[in-house]
Amino acid sequence: MEEFLFFHDFALIVLTFITAFVLRVIVVSLTNKFIALNLLEGQIIECVWTLVPAIVLIQVAIPSLMLLYILDEGYNAQITLKVVGHQWYWRYEYTEL
């Protein structure tokens, strides 16, 4: 459960920074009266705005996958419970070890 909290905090920080950056760019572009002619056909800026989101997604995906594989580990359970959901009721089955 602690790993879930760490991943949630990390993802929340990343999303907060992305949202703040996008809002800042929108505000600056709306209040700016000058037009940057260098941005019309800039290959460097196209590479940057393609690579930066890819790097951010990789940095979020690695902890997410690690957490997924940690959850896949089996534990020695003292009791096994099988729960089947029907349309109007639940059926519970306790299996013996």
C-alpha positions in Angstrom: 0.0 0.0 0.0 2.9 2.3 0.7 4.1 1.9 -2.9 0.7 3.0 -4.1 0.9 6.1 -2.1 4.4 6.9 -3.5 3.3 6.3 -7.0 0.2 8.5 -6.5 2.3 11.3 -5.1 4.8 11.0 -7.9 2.1 11.0 -10.6 0.3 14.0 -8.9 3.5 16.0 -8.9 4.2 15.3 -12.6 0.6 16.2 -13.5 0.8 19.4 -11.5 4.0 20.5 -13.2 2.6 19.7 -16.6 -0.6 21.6 -15.9 1.2 24.6 -14.6 3.5 24.7 -17.6 0.7 24.4 -20.1 -1.3 27.2 -18.4 1.8 29.4 -18.3 2.4 28.8 -22.0 -1.3 29.6 -22.8 -1.2 32.8 -20.8 2.1 34.0 -22.3 0.9 33.2 -25.8 -2.4 35.1 -25.3 -0.7 38.2 -23.8 2.2 38.3 -26.2 1.8 40.7 -29.1 4.9 39.6 -31.0 5.0 36.6 -33.3 8.1 34.4 -33.4 8.9 33.8 -37.0 11.5 31.2 -36.1 8.9 28.8 -34.8 7.1 28.4 -38.2 9.5 25.8 -39.5 11.8 24.8 -36.6 12.9 21.2 -36.6 14.6 21.5 -33.3 11.4 22.6 -31.5 9.4 19.9 -33.2 11.9 17.3 -31.8 11.8 18.8 -28.4 8.0 18.8 -28.1 8.0 15.2 -29.4 10.7 13.9 -27.1 9.8 15.6 -23.9 6.3 14.0 -23.6 7.8 10.7 -24.5 10.4 11.0 -21.7 7.7 12.0 -19.2 5.6 9.1 -20.2 8.5 6.7 -19.7 9.3 8.1 -16.3 5.7 7.6 -15.2 5.4 4.1 -16.9 8.5 2.6 -15.2 7.2 3.0 -11.6 3.8 1.9 -12.7 5.1 -1.3 -14.2 7.2 -2.0 -11.2 4.2 -1.6 -8.9 2.2 -3.9 -11.2 4.8 -6.7 -10.9 5.1 -6.2 -7.2 1.3 -6.8 -6.9 1.5 -9.9 -9.0 3.6 -11.8 -6.4 1.8 -14.5 -4.5 1.6 -14.5 -0.8 1.0 -17.4 1.6 -2.6 -16.9 2.5 -4.3 -18.6 5.5 -7.7 -18.6 3.8 -8.8 -18.4 0.2 -12.1 -16.9 -0.6 -13.8 -17.1 -4.0 -16.4 -14.5 -4.7 -18.8 -14.7 -7.7 -21.1 -11.8 -8.5 -24.5 -12.7 -9.9 -27.1 -10.2 -11.1 -28.8 -9.7 -7.8 -26.6 -11.4 -5.2 -23.1 -12.5 -4.3 -21.9 -16.1 -3.8 -19.0 -16.8 -1.5 -16.9 -20.0 -1.5 -14.3 -20.8 1.1 -11.7 -23.3 -0.2 -9.8 -25.5 2.2 -6.0 -25.5 2.1 
